[in-house]
């Protein structure tokens, strides 16, 4: 849905294909010609590459593929007019506005579930918080045992930041019976997390009844509040809600609270380092662009933030499921 809006906007409102019809352009030059900021450009261009309409040449410039050429009016035949049948759709026009302005022009109540400025977080509303947390809980339940198996065995302390339902932490504690953990999130989210914890502890799985005594549900704001020290930090589906400058801030905050020898783990869906896909992730990035302040990022971008924060980024790319994976960085 969101990627279709991107495509129609690119053809009929931003004229991406017409700009590239004469010659290839670097990302920076194309971004300048279209008047786009970094975030919308890094949502749009990888998506068009993943759709097979743009590609990078040997000079790392964007150029039209044969399919992309068919979306220019100078091609004969072309598909531009066909795609244009939906060019006045209200959702397409809204996407155009968001691309040109790096988000909606007015955000009086915040962007989706993300805190806006100094105002309250939408996740402080009990109904909104419960709805989103439970909607994401099924994904967490499915992935948590896999992630827990991939994370290190440890007797120390895990800090699960913006941990939602807490299932990633509960599964990890089950696999590490001497360890302790903290789940940090908004107070209303943790109300749901406590219910999930109670259900988890009653599951009759060996050791599940010990988990509540080893986990702390800590209300807080990861952007401003002091974070508890930890041997391991898990940031699952977290960075993609935020723009690049906030991601750099978060990486530094997480690095500061890690104990020496500690590890920062990120579980997310990653763009290719070449920024040309995969399409499942560029589709997801288009949705994130619409409903959050962020987008999907590449592993290379994460590793740059880690290095800037004084961490040592590893080269491991660990797959989980649902187009997700794990990467990590170490604190010297």
N, C-alpha and C positions, 0 to 999 in steps of 0.2 A: 504494500500500500504506500509506504513512505518513499520507497525507491521509485515507484511509478511517478510520484509527484516530482521527485528529483529529475527524472528523465524529461518529463514534459517541460519543466522549468528550464532545463538546460537547452532544449531545442528552441523553445518559442518565447522565452523571456530573457534569458541570459546570452543566448546565441553562441554557446560554447563551440558548436561544430562549425559555425561560420568563421569564428576567430581562428580555428585551426585549419581551415580549408586551404589557405595559401601556403602555410609552412608550419612546421612543428614549433612549439614554444616550451620554455621551461615552466615549471610549476609557478615560480615567482612571477614570470612575465604574464602568464595567462591569468593568474590571480589579480595582477594589477590591471590588466585590460578589462576584466569583468567587474572590478571594484569590490572584490570579496576580501573579507578578513580571513585569518588563518583557519579558524574552526570550520566555517562553511566550505571553504576550499578543500579542506582535508576530509570532509564528508562527501562532497560532490565528486571530486576527481577520482578517488579510489573506487567509488561506486560505478562510474562510467567505464573504468578499466575492467572491473569485475564483470560487467555486462558484456564485455568484448567490443566496446565501441571506441575506446581509446587505448593506447599502449605507449610504453616508454621505448624510445629508440636508444641506440648505443651511446648517444650524448646525454642520456637521461632527460630528454625532452618528451613532452606529450605530443602524440600525433594521432591522426585518425586511422582507424582500421578500415578495411573494406566495408564492414557493417556500419561503422560510424560515418563513412562518406555518404551512405545512403540517406543520412539524416540532414544533409545539406541540400539547399534548394537548387544549387547548380548541378547536382547529380541528375542524370536522366537514365532510368526512372529514379524517383526518390520517395521516401516514406515520411517526409517532414509534414506534409499536409495531413496525412493519416494520423500521426501522433498528435497533431494540433486539434483534433476533434474535441479533446478534453482540456484545451489550454485555458478556458475561462472557468473551469471548475473551481468553486470557492476554496477547496483544500489545496489545489495547485497554486492559486493566487496567494494563499496564506504561506505556502512553502517558499514562494518567490520573495515575499516580504521578509521571511525569516532568514533566507540566504543572504539577502542584500543587507540586512541589519544585524546579522549574527544573533538571531533570536527574535521573539515577538517584540513589538515596540512598547507594549504595555504589559507589565507583570505585577499588578497590584496585590496579588495573593501568592506570589512566588511562581516558579516554573515547576509544574507538576508537583513532585514530592521533594523538591530541593529548596532549602532555605534561601530567601531573597534578602540580601543586605542585613540590616539590623533587626528586621521584623521577625515575627515568630515563624517557626518551621511549619509547613503544612503537615509534617509528621507529628506535630503536637496535638492535632485534632484526633480524638479517639476513633471516630468512625473511619477517617481517611487512613490513619495508621494501621488499624486492624485489617482493613480491606487489602492494602498493599502487602503487608507482612504475611498474611495468610495466602495471598496469591503467589508470592514468591517461595512459600514454605515447601511446596511440592518439589520444585526444582532443587531446593537445598537438601531435602530428604534424599532425593535420588543421587545427587552428586557427593554428598557429605561422606559416605563410606569410602568412596573412591579417593577423594581428597585426603581423608584421614590416613589411608594406606600409603599415599605418596609423600605425606609430610614426614619429617624426621621422628623417630622414636626418641622421647625425651622425658626426663623426670622434673623438668623445670616448669616455667609459667608461660602460658600462651595468652596473648592479647588478641582477641578477635574484634576488629574495629568495624563499626557499623554492621554488627553481626546479625541483625534481623532476628529471625526465629531462633538462632543459636545452634541449629543442627550441625553445622560444621564443627563447632566446639564440642558438642556432646559426643559426637562420634570419635573425635580425636581423644577426648578424655577416656572413652571406653577402651581405646587401643593403648592408652598410656596410663595404667592404673595408679601410678605414683605422682602424676602430674596435677597441676592446678591451672585454672584459666579464669580470664575475665572477658565477658561480652560487654562491649561498650556500644550504647545506642541511645536514641531519644527515650524518655520515660515511657511514653505510650507504646512504643515498639516493644520495650522490655516487659510490659504487661502481657503481651502475646507470647514473648519468649519464655516467660515463666510458665505459662500454660503448656507450651510445647515441651518444656523441661519436665514438667510433671508427667505428661504422657510418656515421654521417653523413659523416665525412671521406672515406670510401671510396665514396661514392655516385656518383662520376664527374660530379657537377654542377660547373660552372665555379666555381672558387674554394673549393670545399668543403674541399680539402686544406689550406687556409691557416687554417681556423677553429681547430684545436687549439692552434696557436701563439699565438692571440690571446684565449684564454679561460682563466680560472683557476677551478678547482673548489675552493671554500673551505668547509671544514667549520666550522660554528658554530651558535650559538643567537641568533636575531634578537631575542629578548626581553632578552638580557643582554650579549652580546658586542659589542665595538666593531665598527662597520660601516665598510667602506672608502668613501671619498669617491667620488661618481659624478656624472656629468652627467645621467644618466637613471636612474630606478629603475622597475623593473617589479614590480608586486605582482599576480600572476595567481592567481586562486582562492585567496587567502590570508586576507583579512580575514574571510571568512564562516566560518572555523573558530573564531572567538574572540568572547567577549562584548563589549559596547559599551565597557566601561572599558579592555579590552586593545586594542581598535581605536584608541581615542584615544591610548594609549601608543605604539602602533606608528606611527601617523601622525606623532607628534612625533619619534620616533626617526628615521624616514625623512626628515623635513624637516631635521633637524639634520645628516644626513650628505650631503645634496645640496649641490653647489657653487652659489654665486650664479648665477642664471639657469638653474638646473637644473629638471627636470620629473619629477614623480611621476605614473606611469601605473598605473591599476588596470584589470585585465581580469577581469570577473566577470559573473554573472547578477544583475540588479538588480530589486528591487521597484519598482513605480510610486511616485512621490512621494506620491500619495494613499493609499498602503498598501492598495490594493484589488485587487491582482494584479500581473502576469499569472499565470494559473494554473500555467503551466509552472514559474515561479519560486517560487510559493507551495508547489507540490509539492516542489520541490527544498529549499526552506527547512525543510519538515517532516522531510525526510531528514537535513539538516544538524543540526537540533535533536536528532535521535535519536542521531547518531553523532559529533558534535563538541560543543564548548562554544559554538558560534555559531549563526548563522541567516543568511538572505539579508537584505541591507540595501538601502535605497533610495539613489538617487544623492544626494538631499538630505541624507541622513545622512552619507554620505561627505564631501560638500562642507562640512558643518558641522565635521567633524573636521579637514579640510584648513585651514579658516579658523582654527580654534583653534590649529593648529600653526604659524601664521604664513605659510601658503602662500596663493596667490591661485587660487581655484578657477575654472575656466572653465565655460562653459555648454554645451560640446559634448557630444553623446551620439552616439558612433560605434558602429554595429552591426558585429558580426563574423558569427558563425554559432552555431547550437545555443543560441539564446536568450541569447547572451553579447554583451557590448559593452565599450567603452573609455571611460573618463573620465580627465581629467588635472588637475593643479594645478601652478602655477609658483612657484618660489622667487625672490623679488625680489633 
